[in-house]
Amino acid sequence: MIKRTALILTLAVFAVACIHVVVNVYFPEAEAKGALATLEDELLNPPAPKTPGGPQAPNPDPKAPKPQSFLLQWFQPTALYAAGPVTEEQIVAQIRSMPEVMDAYRRMAARISRVNGLRDAGLVGEGSDGQLKPKADLPGRKDQRTVEDENADRRTVIRGLARASVAAQGQEASGEAVDQVLPDSAATFAALRRDKAHPGWWIQLPEGTWVRKS
């Protein structure tokens, strides 16, 4: 009887462990890209100051799915999927709630003229991982620091996008779930960089080929 009870307990623990590791979230590529474009149009190209009483930033959608309880996450693996479609607005709202991402955008806006100068000169290109890649020897330490700082902020934005995409599905943005969609987040960020690249800038295609934007 004792052995049978021990066997049942062992199987139960194993079953719970199996349920716990089933973390399946999807990456809403189109919505994530649209959310990034919306934020960049505002934060990297800020509009003229508005008079008091103008339109305010939208609040998070009250109908957005809420994170599930601890017990539901353990015992209902099917609930780890999004309850409904994710919208651009939900992702934007999630990113706006991340101070480190908003700070990264402010720093990127402050250095955008220097980054554009490097891209115009053909010294750096837009990598397929969303990072700036040197295409020639950078003239000085200031330019090298510009690229390093830009890439550090881009990594913050890319991870923030991954977290926002998970959270918008009503899931806890745990390290495991975020890491699962992080490559898709980087690829989406890189795709937007290619779309926004000026003619003559170096861009790296998804398969790795470098070309100049026509």
Buried (B, 14 or more C-beta within 10 A) or exposed (E): EEEEEEEEEEEEEEEEEEBEEEBEBBBBBEBBBBBBBBBBEBBEEEEEEEEEEEEEEEEBEEEBBEEBEEEEBEEEBEBBEBEEEBBBBBBBBBBBEBEEBBEBBEBBBEBEEBBEEBBEBEBBBBBBBBBBBBBEEBEEEEBEEBBEBBBEBBBBBBBBBBBBBBBBBBBBBBEEBBEBBBEBBBBBBBBBBBEEBEEEBBBBEEEEEBEEBE
